[in-house]
Amino acid sequence: MSKTRFELKMVSFEELGLNMSLVRAVKEIGMDSPFPIQEYCIPLILKGKDVIGQAHTGTGKTAAFSLPLINRIRSKGPIQALIIVPTRELAMQVTTEIKKFSKYMGTRCLAIYGGQGINIQKEHLRRGVQIIVATPGRLIDHLKQGTIQLEDVNYVVLDEADRMLDMGFIDDIKFILFYVNERRQTCLFSATMPVEILRLSREYMKDPEQIRLNEAEISLETIDQSYLIVEEREKFKHLCNFIKNREKGQQTIVFVATKQRTQRIADELNKQGFRVITIHGDLSQRQRDYSMHRFKNGSEDILVATDIAARGIDVPAVGNIINYDIPEDPLIYFHRIGRTARAGGSGKAISLVSSSRYEDFSRILKRTELPIKRLNDEIGIEVPTLYVNRNRVNRQRSFNYNGQSRRFGFTRGVNRGRYNYGRQYNNSHYRRG
């Protein structure tokens, strides 16, 4: 497995070797020059190389793998390319992008996901498609019913591979790849690169080239990042204040830890007169589609969501990200704020840090090269003195619970401490948000 590093050459899409019909479609949707992940990956994929691409959300990964695939496959014939994604929303988003790119190529693409009637999908399959964008569960349903055959698939892409791993899809992916011929070209794209993903690549990829753009720097210069240290009971009041003071016309995504908290925060915001919509795992597909439609067209300008449910949301008007709950994994923080400043734009990311979560946020502060501004002094909010004492105590004392180190002083539930919060974070319902 080789790792490829380049210097930016500022090339054009024509110079990458793409078909001129593809270049024409790309230019019409406003893509004048390739982003780094596209510049690096497209030539390798066109050459038939297996590729591992790692880059932040919002940096053009979809075009990086879909443009060369469209370039290489026949515009008519059986299914030749398979793109596996973790969520319904991402399946629909990727399919929409591919249809835009394929405008002058005649290639047909279909999204396969649960929550939509399977007979509707079967009808589209009978008409003939060349590219499938699928979630693992529904794709396996089609494979078992014999309505999808993968023997002619020469190109496989695993998109958001880290999230599929988190959601427990690893065995499903292995099951699916069993049906695809071993001569295929395989590409894997992910915002993070945990050991399990690299292990999967060694098993199913042939000497892949690694394009890892965000190893050294985990930050986005176009995002104004800040945080406010407050007690848990004060967070909602400050959430309302930040929303009221945002720039006119900018939409906001509020990230929370669990599905239950998602609905509770949304209900409270609605009571305050805000226009709010939710996305979480307990919603039906029709409800999720309805929520996204209203958010995208601006009918509702605040989206309250869990991490997994919001993965793949691409709404250019999102100017504000508010972290109501701080994630334990620093990389999830960067995935969240990547929902704003899409495709070179700018945005704001504000984190409400309760005293019990400051230790988690301190890990985020250590991972970024750009400063994250503390707002307490600027807006006249006193820093809770308790957070210093709590973190000092918790660094010194711990106990073992089911083989995992836990901190004393954090055993009072999700709103006041870390013990129960940790349990909810690892709960399968939360992880499938």
N, C-alpha and C positions, 0 to 999 in steps of 0.2 A: 504494500500500500504506500503510494508516494504522495507527498504533500506538495502542492504547486503554489508558488508565490509569484506574483507579477507586479510590475510597476504599471500604473495607469497610463494608457496611451491615448485616451480620449478619441477612440475610434468611432466610426458611424456604424449603423446597423448594416449598411451595404458592405462595409469592409469585413464584417463578421462572417460573410459567406452565405447569407440568407437569400432565399428566392425573392425576386423583386416584387412579386405579388404580396408576399408577407411584409416586405418593407413598406409597401404602399399602405397596407392596412394599419401597420404600426404608426406610420406618420399621421394618418387620418385621425387617430385617437389621441394625438398629442405627445407621442413619445419621440422626441427629436434625437436623443442620443442614449446609448445604453448605460444603465447603472453598473457599478463594478461587478456584482454577482453575475449579471448578464454578459458583460464583456469577457469575463474569465471562463464561464461555463459553456456558453453557446458554441464556441469553436471546438471544444473537447467533445461535446455531445454530437456535433456534426461529424466528427471523425470516428464515432462509434465507441468512444471510451466510456467506461463506467465512471460515474462522478459522485463524490460526496460534497454537497454544498452546505456550508454553514454561514448564515448571515442573519441580521436582525429582521424582525417582522417589518413590513413596509418598505423593503429595499429591492423589490422586483424579482423575487424568487420564481413566481408563477411564469413570467415571461422567460426566465432563464432556462426552464426545462421545456415549456410548451412550444416555444418558437422553433427550436431545432427538431422536436418531434414532428410537428406539422410539416416541416420542411422535408423530412425523410420518408414519411409514410405515403402510400398511394391514396389518392382522393376517393377512390372507389374500392369496394371489396370488403372483406370481413374485418373484425376487430383486430387492430394491429398494435394499439398502444393502450396501456392500462395505468391509470394514475390512482393510487390509493391514498385516501385522506381520512382523518379521524372523525370529522363531524359533518352533519348535513349542510350547515351553513357554508363550510369551506368547499364542499362538493359543488354547491350551486355557484359559489363565487368563482372557482377555477373554471367551471364549465362556461360561465358567462364570458370570462376573459378569452378562453380558447375560441369561442364563437366569433368574437370580435377579430381576433388574429386571423381566423380562417375565412374571412369575408370573401376573398378573391381566390381561395384555394379549392373550394368545393368539399372540404373535409367536414364530416358530420361528427358531433360530439354529444354524448348523453351522460347526464348525472344519474347515478344509481345510489339510492339511499333509502333508509327506512323512514316510515311516516308518510310516504307517498304510495298510492295504490300500486301493487306489483303488476297488475294487468296493464296499467298505463305504460309502464316501463317495457313490458313484453311487446306491446304494439309498436313502440318506437324501435325496439331491437329487430323486429320483423322487417321493418322498412330499411334497415341497414345503417350501421354506424361504424366509424373507424377508430374512434377514441372513446374510452369509458373512464369517467371519473367516479369512483365508488367508495363508499364506506364499507368496511370489512363485513359487517353482519349481513347487510342486504346482498352484497356480492356473493357471499356463500350460499344464501337462499337460492339465487339464480343458478349457481353452479350445481347445487343438489337437484334442482328441477330440470336441469339440462337446457335452460333458456339462454345461457351464455357459455360459449366455448372459447377457450383461451389458447388453443394450439397454434393459432396464427399470430399471437402476440409476440412481437420482437422487441418491444420497448416497455419497461416497467419503471414507474416513478413512485417512490414512497415519500409523500409530502408531509411535513410536520411529524417526522418520525418520532421525536421525543415525546410528543403528546400522545401518539398511538401507544407508545410504551407505557406511559403513565395510566392510560385508560384500559390497560390489560389486553391489548389487541395483538400481542406478539405471536401467540399461538395461531390466531386467525390468519395473520400474514404468512406464516410458514405454511399453513394449509393451502392458502391461495397460490403461493409460489410453486407448490407441488404440481399445479396444473399448467404452469407455463414452461415452455421448452428452455433448456439450460443454455441455449445459444443466445438468449436474450441479452439486450443491453439494459443495465439496471442503474438507476440514479436515485440517490437518497438526499433529501433536503431537510434540514432541521435547524432550529434556532439555537439549540444547545447540542452537545455531543457527549452524552454520558457513555460510560464503558459498555453498557448493554447494546447501545446502537453500533458501536465499533465492532463488537462481537458479532452482531447480526450481519454487518457488512462483510466481515471476513468469511462468513459462511455462504453468502449468496451473491457476492460480487467478485468480479475478476480484476485484480490489481487496480482498484479504483484510484483516480486522482482526487486528492482532497483540496477543496477550495474553502479555506476557513478564514473568513474575513473579520470576525468579531472576537478572536481569541485575545488579542492584546488590549483592545479598548472596548469596554462595554458602556457606551454612552452615545447619546445623539445630541450633536451640538445645536440643532435647531429647536430643542425642547428646553423651555425654561422650567427647571426642576426646583421645587421648594418643599418644605415640610413644616408642620406645626406640632409641637409637643403639648398634648392636652390630656386631661383625665378622660376615661372612657365615657362617662356620663355627659361630657361636654362636646363630644364629637359631632353629634347631629346638629347642634346649634351652629357650629362652625361650618359644617357642610352646607347648610342653608345660606350662610353668609357668602361663602365662596361662589355658590351658584348665582346668587343675586348680583354679585359684583363682576361677573364675567363679561367679556366683550359681547356686544349685541350681535346676534346672528350665529354665534358659535354653539355647537352642540357639545354635550358633556356625557362621558361615560363614568359611572361610579362603580368601582370594583369592591365587592364584599366577599367574605370567606365562604359562606354556605348558601344553599338554596333558600333555607328558612329566613335567614337574615336579608337576603335579596328582596323577598316579598315584603318583609316588615319595613325595611327602609323605604321601599317604593310607596307603600301605603302611607307612611308618615309624610313623605314629600308631597304626595297628592293632597293630603290634608292641608298642607301649607300653600296650596294653589299652584304648584309646579305641574308641568305637563310631562308625565313620567311613563315609561314603558319598561318591561322587564324581559330578561332572557335567562332562563335557567332550565335545568334538566327535567323538571316536573311538568313543563309545558308540552302539549302535543305539537306535532309538526305544523299543524294549521295555525296554532297560537304563535309559534315561533316565527312563521312566515309573516303573519299579520303584524307582529311586533316589529320585525325588521323593515317591513314595508312602510310603516308609519314613522319609524325613526329615520329611514333614508329619505323619505319625501318631506321631512320636517314637521309632520303633524304633531309628533312628540319630540322634544329636544333634549330629553334626559333619558339615558339608558342605564338601568341598574342591573349588573350582571355578575355572574361567577366567572372565574378564569376560563374554564374549559368551554362553557357555553358561548363566550365572547370570542373565542379563538377564530380567526378568519374574517372577523368583521372589518370591512373596508369602506368607511364612510368619510369622504374627503372633508366634510364640514366639521368633523370632530376637532374642536380646538382645545378641549380640556379633559384631562384624565384626573379623577380624584380617587386616591386609594383610601377608602374608608377603613378597610382592614389591611394590615401590613402582612405580606406573605412571608413564610419562613424561608423559602428559597429565593435568594437574591435575583436569580435569572427570571423568575416569574415577574418581578417588578419591572424589568426591562421589556419583557413581552407586553406587559400592560401599557406602559407609556408609549410603546410603538404603535398603539392604535391612533395616536395623534401624530402630527408632522408627517403625514403620509406623502410618499413620493417627493421628498424635498421641501415640503411645506414647513410651517412652524406651529408650535403649540405649547401648552402649559401642562405640567404634571404636579399635582399637589398631594401630599401624603399627610393624613391625620394619624399621628403616632401617639398612641396611649403609652403611659409610663411602663406598663407591663410588656409592651412590644418594642421598646427602644433597643433592646439587645439585638433583635432581628433586624431592625432598621440600621443599626450600626454596621452590620455586615454589608448592607447595600451601600452605605457611604464608603466603605473600603474598596468596593468593586468598581466604582466609577472614577474616571479621570477628570471629569468636569465637576465643579462645585455644585452641591445641592444646598440652596439657601435656607437657613432657619428663619422662620417668619415671626417668632415670638416677640423679639424686640421691635421689629418693624411695625407690627400692628398693636403693640402694647399688651400682649398676653403673657402673663408671668409663667415661667417654666415651673411645672410642679416640682417641688423639692423632693417629693417622695420617690420620683423616678431614679434619682441618684442613689438613694439609700437602698432601694429595691435591687438595683443592678449590682451594687456592691455586695449585698448579702447573697445574691444568687450566684455570684462568681465563686463564693467561698463554700457554699453548702449545697449538696445535691443528694439525691437518693436514687435507687434503682427500681424501675417499674417495668416488669416484663422484659428485662434485658436492656432497657433504654434509660439513659440518664435523664432525670427530671429535676427541676429546680424547686427547692423549698420556697414557700411563700406564693406559689402560683398554682393553687389547688382549688380555686374558688369559682371556676366556670369560665365560659367563653368571654364574658364581658369584663372579668376582673383578673384573670390569670391565665396561665399557659397550659396547665395540665389538661383541662377539658378541651381547650382550644386545640391542643395537639391531637387529641382523640378525634375531634371532628374533622380536622384537616386530613387525617389518614382514613377516615370513613369512606367506604366505597361510594356512598351516595354523593358525598362532596366531590370525590375525584372525578365522577362522571358528570358533575355540574351541568 
